[in-house]
Amino acid sequence: MYRDPELDQLEAASLTANPTLGEAFARILQARAEVLGVKAMFYPTLDFTPWLKSVSNAAQGQWPVPPFPRQLDPWAAVGDTNYEFALWQQIPKLRVAKEQAKAVQAAYEEIRLSLTSEVAQNYYLLRQIDLEISILDQIIGQFDKDLRLTQERTKLGLGQQLDVVRARSQLEQVRGERDGLRWSRTKAENSLAALTGKSASGFSLPFRPLSGEPPAIIQGVPSELLERRPDIARAERLMAEANAQIGVARAAFYPSLYLSGFGGFQSLFFNTLMTLHNAYWAAGPLIDVPIFEGGMLIASLNAAKAGYWVTVQEYRKVVLDAFREVEDYLSGIRILSDQQQRFAAAVVASERQVDMTLDRFRRGLGNYFEIVQANKELLTSRRDDAKTLGERFVLTALLVKGLGGGWEDSSFRPLPPKAMPLGQNSSGQGAAVSTAALDRGALVPEKK
């Protein structure tokens, strides 16, 4: 949108090397693995346990002692299987896991949007500081000329030493302000280094004053915010998860049916272990019916319902805050645009005032104090104009974030099977590849 190649490079670097985003990406993989773990509950389990049991000699050298049988099979190969036939419990648990994964995905998108917005804000703050430094450099050059002019007039008897002192004080004060801006620029540069995952000591951006106008943003229909902001999507998924937790609590009231079985081979001698006459098996159902739980099940259900209403109120709060933010940014952009027009007019008037004051001073009709005051007003007007331009760029970046940054709920698509966490590819390209893969896919959402 800004058509700034340097900003594009910083944005790309932040999406591939920022550790906070990498952590969020890893949480997505973790959440999806947990979904697969819950899906595994729909399938039976099968175990195979081969074992060898040694026997000890009894007091009279006979084993085992009565009343146990005189022969014991020390060799055995045993397998068992279990299956819980309780779809009314497993389906709500799966829904909870899926909604949790979608909430984690939305949290990643929220961090990603915040990260790119912070990069843009710090970048244009730095460019605004560059513009202010360039203004101070121009003013310092003019003040240096004024100081030399005042010194020459004083030598010729046309001025006072007080005018020289005032000119020098004015010059040094502006130089001090420039040093302060350089410190602010360093901090903004260090912030960009941290956001892009680089060391501050080895990161620098060339000096380039801010210019031009921020891009115009198409706001669209306000209700589209409900589909374009990842924080709203996250609040919605958390609400759906809490709703699914009610289903889990209700399912605990119903009985569970377990089908289990085991079988295998056992023999006294290893060479006859796997023969048919040494085989055995057993199978049967098991029903678990909750009868008395001391009110625990009812308490869990009530807690789940209360938890759901908590997420409903949180969702409403997120939506209201979203509309408030966008309205604030829209109003701010409009007001700052009008404000900058007034500051631009003030700059023109201040420049005219400085020219007239210098002309009066050269003709001996005024003193240098008038020049000092006129220069201060000019410097203030130009810096106010520069700050307002920078604020407009920053506020535009905030509006992009407030509108969702182009994110849509359709980004919940399946993750490619070989995606890796950020920074894990030994070739050095894993971060970019993983992020690009994530942009192409995540979990598929249910219809709202």
C-alpha positions in Angstrom: 0.0 0.0 0.0 2.8 2.4 0.8 4.8 1.5 -2.3 8.0 1.7 -0.3 10.5 -1.1 -1.1 12.6 -0.5 2.0 9.5 -0.9 4.2 8.6 -4.1 2.2 12.0 -5.6 3.0 11.6 -4.8 6.7 8.1 -6.3 6.8 9.3 -9.5 5.1 12.2 -9.8 7.5 9.9 -9.4 10.5 7.6 -12.2 9.2 10.6 -14.6 8.8 12.8 -13.9 11.8 10.8 -12.4 14.6 10.9 -14.8 17.6 7.5 -13.8 18.9 5.9 -14.8 15.6 8.0 -18.0 15.6 6.7 -18.9 19.0 3.1 -18.3 17.8 3.7 -20.5 14.8 5.0 -23.3 17.0 1.8 -23.1 19.1 -0.2 -23.6 15.9 1.6 -26.9 15.2 1.1 -27.9 18.9 -2.6 -27.2 18.8 -3.1 -29.1 15.6 -1.2 -32.1 17.0 -3.6 -32.0 19.9 -6.5 -32.2 17.5 -5.0 -35.3 16.0 -4.6 -36.7 19.5 -8.3 -36.2 20.2 -9.2 -37.8 16.9 -7.3 -40.9 17.9 -9.9 -41.5 20.6 -12.3 -42.6 17.8 -10.1 -45.6 17.1 -9.5 -48.7 19.2 -6.1 -49.3 20.8 -4.1 -52.5 20.2 -1.1 -53.5 22.3 1.3 -56.5 22.0 3.3 -57.5 25.1 5.7 -60.5 24.8 7.2 -61.5 28.2 9.3 -64.2 29.9 8.6 -65.2 33.5 11.2 -67.1 35.4 10.3 -69.4 38.4 12.0 -69.9 41.7 12.6 -73.1 43.7 10.4 -73.5 46.7 11.4 -74.8 50.1 11.3 -78.5 49.0 12.6 -77.8 45.6 9.1 -78.0 44.1 7.4 -75.1 42.4 4.7 -73.9 42.7 3.6 -74.8 46.1 0.0 -76.0 46.6 -2.7 -75.0 46.0 -1.3 -73.7 42.7 -1.0 -75.9 39.7 2.2 -77.8 39.4 3.0 -76.4 35.9 3.3 -72.7 35.0 3.8 -71.4 31.5 6.7 -69.0 31.7 6.6 -68.0 28.0 3.8 -65.8 26.7 2.9 -63.5 23.8 -0.1 -61.4 24.8 -2.1 -58.7 22.9 -5.0 -56.7 24.0 -7.4 -54.1 22.5 -9.8 -51.6 24.0 -12.4 -49.3 22.4 -14.6 -46.7 24.1 -17.9 -46.5 22.3 -19.1 -43.1 23.5 -19.5 -40.8 20.5 -21.6 -38.5 22.6 -18.5 -37.8 24.7 -15.8 -37.9 22.0 -17.5 -35.6 19.5 -17.8 -32.6 21.9 -14.1 -33.2 23.0 -13.1 -33.1 19.3 -15.0 -29.9 18.8 -13.3 -28.3 21.8 -9.9 -29.2 20.4 -10.7 -27.9 16.9 -12.0 -24.6 18.3 -8.9 -24.3 20.5 -6.7 -24.8 17.4 -8.7 -22.1 15.5 -8.3 -19.7 18.4 -4.5 -20.3 18.4 -4.5 -19.7 14.6 -6.4 -16.5 15.1 -3.9 -15.5 17.8 -1.1 -16.1 15.4 -2.8 -13.9 12.8 -3.3 -11.2 15.5 0.4 -11.2 16.4 1.3 -11.2 12.7 -0.9 -8.1 12.1 0.4 -6.3 15.2 4.0 -7.1 14.2 3.7 -5.7 10.7 1.8 -2.7 12.0 4.6 -2.0 14.6 7.2 -2.2 11.8 5.3 0.4 9.7 4.8 2.6 12.7 8.4 2.6 13.8 9.6 3.0 10.2 7.6 6.1 9.6 8.5 7.5 13.1 12.1 7.1 12.0 11.5 8.8 8.7 9.6 11.6 10.5 12.7 12.1 12.8 14.9 12.2 9.6 12.6 15.0 8.3 12.9 16.9 11.5 16.7 16.5 11.5 16.9 17.8 7.9 14.8 20.8 9.0 17.1 21.5 11.9 20.1 21.1 9.6 18.7 23.8 7.4 17.9 26.0 10.3 21.4 25.5 11.8 22.9 26.5 8.5 20.8 29.7 8.5 21.5 30.4 12.1 25.3 30.0 11.4 25.0 32.6 8.7 23.1 34.9 11.0 25.8 34.5 13.7 28.5 35.5 11.2 26.5 38.4 10.0 25.9 39.6 13.5 29.6 39.3 14.3 30.6 41.3 11.2 28.0 44.0 12.1 29.3 44.2 15.6 32.9 44.6 14.4 31.8 47.5 12.1 30.0 49.1 15.1 26.5 48.5 13.6 25.5 46.0 16.2 25.8 45.0 19.9 27.7 42.2 21.5 24.3 41.2 23.0 23.1 40.3 19.5 26.1 38.0 19.0 25.4 36.3 22.3 21.8 35.8 21.3 22.7 34.4 17.9 25.2 32.0 19.4 22.7 30.8 22.1 20.1 30.3 19.4 22.5 28.3 17.3 23.6 26.0 20.1 20.1 25.4 21.3 19.0 24.1 17.9 22.2 21.9 17.7 21.2 20.4 21.1 17.7 19.7 19.8 19.3 17.9 16.8 21.4 15.7 19.1 18.2 14.7 21.0 16.6 13.8 17.7 19.5 11.6 16.8 19.1 9.7 20.1 15.4 9.3 19.2 16.3 8.0 15.8 18.7 5.5 17.3 15.9 4.1 19.5 13.5 3.8 16.6 16.2 2.0 14.6 16.9 -0.4 17.5 13.2 -1.1 17.7 13.1 -2.0 14.1 16.1 -4.3 14.6 14.3 -6.2 17.4 11.1 -6.5 15.3 13.0 -7.9 12.4 14.9 -10.4 14.6 18.3 -8.7 14.1 21.0 -7.4 16.4 20.7 -3.7 17.1 24.5 -3.2 16.9 24.6 -4.5 13.3 21.4 -2.9 12.0 21.1 0.6 10.4 18.9 2.4 8.0 20.1 5.2 5.7 19.0 8.7 6.3 15.9 9.5 4.3 13.5 12.3 5.3 9.8 11.5 5.1 8.0 12.9 2.1 4.8 12.5 0.1 1.3 11.6 1.4 0.1 8.5 3.2 -2.1 6.2 1.0 -5.8 6.6 1.0 -7.5 3.7 2.8 -10.8 2.2 1.6 -12.8 1.5 4.7 -15.7 -0.5 3.3 -18.8 -1.5 5.3 -18.2 -1.3 9.1 -19.8 -4.7 9.7 -17.0 -6.3 7.6 -14.8 -5.8 10.6 -16.4 -8.9 12.1 -14.7 -10.9 9.3 -11.5 -8.9 8.8 -10.1 -8.7 12.3 -8.2 -11.7 13.8 -8.8 -10.6 17.4 -12.6 -10.7 16.7 -12.2 -14.2 15.1 -10.1 -15.3 18.1 -12.8 -14.1 20.5 -15.4 -15.9 18.5 -13.5 -19.2 18.4 -13.0 -19.0 22.2 -16.7 -18.5 22.5 -17.4 -21.5 20.4 -14.9 -23.5 22.4 -16.7 -22.6 25.6 -19.9 -23.6 24.1 -18.4 -27.0 23.2 -17.2 -27.4 26.8 -20.9 -27.4 27.8 -21.4 -30.4 25.5 -18.5 -32.1 27.2 -20.0 -31.4 30.6 -23.4 -32.7 29.6 -21.9 -35.9 28.0 -20.5 -36.8 31.4 -24.0 -37.6 32.6 -24.3 -40.5 30.0 -22.9 -44.0 30.4 -19.8 -45.1 28.6 -19.5 -48.4 26.8 -16.1 -50.1 26.6 -15.3 -53.1 24.4 -12.2 -54.8 25.4 -10.5 -58.1 24.6 -7.2 -59.8 25.0 -5.5 -62.9 23.6 -2.3 -64.5 22.8 -0.1 -67.6 23.3 1.5 -69.2 26.3 3.6 -72.2 26.7 6.2 -73.8 28.9 8.6 -74.2 26.0 9.5 -71.4 23.6 9.5 -73.7 20.5 5.8 -74.6 21.0 4.7 -71.1 22.0 3.1 -70.1 18.7 1.0 -73.2 18.2 -2.8 -73.2 18.0 -3.4 -75.4 21.1 -1.5 -72.9 23.2 -3.7 -69.9 22.1 -6.3 -68.3 24.3 -8.5 -65.2 24.2 -11.2 -63.3 26.0 -13.6 -60.4 25.0 -16.5 -58.6 26.5 -18.2 -55.3 27.0 -18.0 -53.0 30.0 -20.6 -50.3 30.9 -19.6 -47.3 33.2 -22.8 -45.6 34.5 -22.5 -42.5 36.7 -24.9 -43.0 39.6 -23.8 -40.7 42.4 -21.1 -38.0 42.0 -21.9 -35.8 44.9 -23.1 -33.0 42.6 -19.8 -32.8 40.8 -21.3 -33.3 37.3 -23.9 -30.6 37.9 -21.3 -28.3 39.2 -19.1 -28.9 36.1 -22.1 -28.2 33.8 -22.9 -25.0 35.6 -19.3 -23.9 35.5 -19.2 -24.6 31.7 -22.3 -22.5 31.2 -20.9 -19.6 33.2 -17.6 -19.9 31.3 -19.5 -19.6 28.0 -21.2 -16.4 29.1 -17.9 -15.0 30.1 -16.6 -15.5 26.6 -19.8 -14.0 25.2 -19.2 -10.8 27.1 -15.5 -10.8 26.1 -16.6 -11.2 22.5 -18.9 -8.2 22.8 -16.1 -6.1 24.3 -13.7 -7.0 21.5 -16.3 -6.0 18.9 -17.1 -2.7 20.5 -13.4 -1.9 21.0 -12.8 -2.7 17.3 -15.5 -0.2 16.1 -14.2 2.4 18.6 -10.6 2.0 17.4 -11.6 2.4 13.7 -13.7 5.5 14.4 -10.8 7.0 16.4 -8.4 6.4 13.6 -10.8 7.7 10.9 -11.4 10.9 12.9 -7.7 11.3 13.6 -6.7 11.0 10.0 -9.3 13.6 8.9 -8.4 16.0 11.7 -4.7 15.7 11.2 -5.1 16.3 7.4 -6.9 19.6 8.2 -4.3 20.4 10.9 -1.4 19.9 8.5 -2.9 22.4 6.0 -3.0 25.0 8.8 0.6 24.2 9.8 1.7 24.5 6.1 0.1 27.9 6.0 1.8 28.8 9.3 5.2 27.8 7.8 4.7 30.1 4.8 3.7 33.0 7.1 6.7 32.3 9.4 9.1 32.3 6.5 7.7 35.6 5.4 8.1 37.0 8.9 11.7 35.9 9.1 12.5 37.6 5.8 10.9 40.8 6.9 12.6 40.8 10.2 16.0 40.2 8.6 15.4 43.0 6.2 14.6 45.4 9.1 17.7 44.2 11.0 20.0 44.9 8.0 18.6 48.4 7.6 19.0 49.1 11.3 15.3 49.3 12.0 15.2 46.4 14.5 17.3 44.4 16.9 18.4 40.7 16.8 15.8 39.7 19.4 13.1 40.1 16.8 15.0 37.7 14.5 15.4 35.2 17.4 11.6 35.2 18.0 10.8 34.9 14.3 13.2 32.0 13.9 11.7 30.2 16.9 8.2 30.6 15.4 9.5 29.3 12.0 11.2 26.3 13.6 8.2 25.4 15.6 5.9 25.7 12.5 8.2 23.5 10.4 8.6 20.9 13.1 4.9 20.8 13.8 4.3 20.3 10.1 6.8 17.5 10.0 5.4 15.8 13.1 1.8 16.0 11.7 2.9 14.3 8.5 4.6 11.6 10.4 1.5 11.1 12.7 -0.6 10.8 9.5 1.6 8.0 8.2 1.6 6.2 11.6 -2.2 6.7 12.0 -2.7 5.2 8.6 -0.8 2.1 9.6 -3.0 1.9 12.7 -6.1 2.2 10.6 -4.8 -0.7 8.4 -4.4 -2.7 11.5 -7.8 -1.7 12.8 -9.4 -2.8 9.6 -7.7 -6.2 9.8 -4.8 -5.6 7.5 -6.4 -7.6 4.6 -6.8 -10.7 6.8 -9.9 -12.7 6.3 -11.4 -15.7 8.1 -10.7 -17.8 5.0 -7.1 -18.1 6.1 -8.2 -21.0 8.4 -7.0 -23.6 5.9 -5.1 -26.9 6.3 -1.4 -26.6 7.1 1.0 -28.2 4.6 2.2 -31.5 6.0 5.9 -30.7 6.0 5.7 -27.2 7.4 8.4 -26.4 10.0 8.6 -23.9 12.8 10.3 -20.6 12.1 14.1 -20.9 11.8 14.3 -24.7 11.9 15.3 -25.3 8.3 19.0 -26.0 8.1 19.1 -24.4 4.6 18.3 -21.0 6.1 15.1 -20.8 4.1 12.8 -22.6 6.5 11.4 -19.4 8.1 10.3 -17.8 4.8 8.9 -21.1 3.5 7.0 -21.9 6.7 5.4 -18.5 6.9 4.5 -18.6 3.2 3.0 -22.0 3.8 1.1 -20.8 6.7 -0.3 -17.9 4.7 -1.6 -20.5 2.3 -3.3 -22.7 4.9 -4.8 -23.2 8.3 -7.8 -24.9 9.8 -11.1 -24.7 7.9 -13.7 -22.7 10.0 -17.2 -23.7 10.5 -20.0 -21.5 9.1 -20.9 -18.7 11.5 
